[in-house]
Amino acid sequence: MAQFTNFQQFTVICPAADVSKAFQGTINQFAQIGQQSGKARKIVNVEHQIASLSEDRVVLSVIFFFNEEDAKTGN
């Protein structure tokens, strides 16, 4: 795996049928936080795990490994 300087984890409890929507939601949240920080985020790796809570509910955990640079200067 390439080197990274930061990581951010999201954990979501959702219906099993909505896992792909929940995963997309973590991507959107990650991007929104990056925009608010004013820094450019370069994703190095993404890991995820899904655990069953019940017959129809799951826990989705997504970790983004990334490097961050000043959006204006690239440093």
Contacts in CASP RR format, 6 or more apart in sequence:
PFRMAT RR
TARGET T0000
AUTHOR 0000-0000-0000
METHOD contacts of the structure
MODEL  1
MAQFTNFQQFTVICPAADVSKAFQGTINQFAQIGQQSGKARKIVNVEHQI
ASLSEDRVVLSVIFFFNEEDAKTGN
1 44 0 8 1.000
1 45 0 8 1.000
1 65 0 8 1.000
2 44 0 8 1.000
2 45 0 8 1.000
3 44 0 8 1.000
3 67 0 8 1.000
4 44 0 8 1.000
4 45 0 8 1.000
4 65 0 8 1.000
4 66 0 8 1.000
4 67 0 8 1.000
5 66 0 8 1.000
5 67 0 8 1.000
5 68 0 8 1.000
6 65 0 8 1.000
6 66 0 8 1.000
6 67 0 8 1.000
6 68 0 8 1.000
7 63 0 8 1.000
7 64 0 8 1.000
7 65 0 8 1.000
7 66 0 8 1.000
8 30 0 8 1.000
8 33 0 8 1.000
8 63 0 8 1.000
8 64 0 8 1.000
8 66 0 8 1.000
9 61 0 8 1.000
9 62 0 8 1.000
9 63 0 8 1.000
9 64 0 8 1.000
10 26 0 8 1.000
10 29 0 8 1.000
10 30 0 8 1.000
10 61 0 8 1.000
10 62 0 8 1.000
10 63 0 8 1.000
11 59 0 8 1.000
11 60 0 8 1.000
11 61 0 8 1.000
11 62 0 8 1.000
12 22 0 8 1.000
12 25 0 8 1.000
12 26 0 8 1.000
12 59 0 8 1.000
12 60 0 8 1.000
12 61 0 8 1.000
12 62 0 8 1.000
13 53 0 8 1.000
13 57 0 8 1.000
13 58 0 8 1.000
13 59 0 8 1.000
13 60 0 8 1.000
14 21 0 8 1.000
14 22 0 8 1.000
14 57 0 8 1.000
14 58 0 8 1.000
14 60 0 8 1.000
15 56 0 8 1.000
15 57 0 8 1.000
15 58 0 8 1.000
16 52 0 8 1.000
16 55 0 8 1.000
16 56 0 8 1.000
16 57 0 8 1.000
16 58 0 8 1.000
17 56 0 8 1.000
19 50 0 8 1.000
19 58 0 8 1.000
19 60 0 8 1.000
22 60 0 8 1.000
23 48 0 8 1.000
23 60 0 8 1.000
23 62 0 8 1.000
26 60 0 8 1.000
26 62 0 8 1.000
26 64 0 8 1.000
30 41 0 8 1.000
30 64 0 8 1.000
31 41 0 8 1.000
34 41 0 8 1.000
37 68 0 8 1.000
38 70 0 8 1.000
38 71 0 8 1.000
39 68 0 8 1.000
39 69 0 8 1.000
39 70 0 8 1.000
39 71 0 8 1.000
40 68 0 8 1.000
40 69 0 8 1.000
40 70 0 8 1.000
40 71 0 8 1.000
40 74 0 8 1.000
41 66 0 8 1.000
41 67 0 8 1.000
41 68 0 8 1.000
42 66 0 8 1.000
42 67 0 8 1.000
42 68 0 8 1.000
42 69 0 8 1.000
43 64 0 8 1.000
43 65 0 8 1.000
43 66 0 8 1.000
44 65 0 8 1.000
44 66 0 8 1.000
44 67 0 8 1.000
45 64 0 8 1.000
45 65 0 8 1.000
46 62 0 8 1.000
46 63 0 8 1.000
46 64 0 8 1.000
46 65 0 8 1.000
47 62 0 8 1.000
47 63 0 8 1.000
47 65 0 8 1.000
48 60 0 8 1.000
48 61 0 8 1.000
48 62 0 8 1.000
48 63 0 8 1.000
49 60 0 8 1.000
49 61 0 8 1.000
50 58 0 8 1.000
50 59 0 8 1.000
50 60 0 8 1.000
50 61 0 8 1.000
51 58 0 8 1.000
51 59 0 8 1.000
51 61 0 8 1.000
52 58 0 8 1.000
53 59 0 8 1.000
69 75 0 8 1.000
END
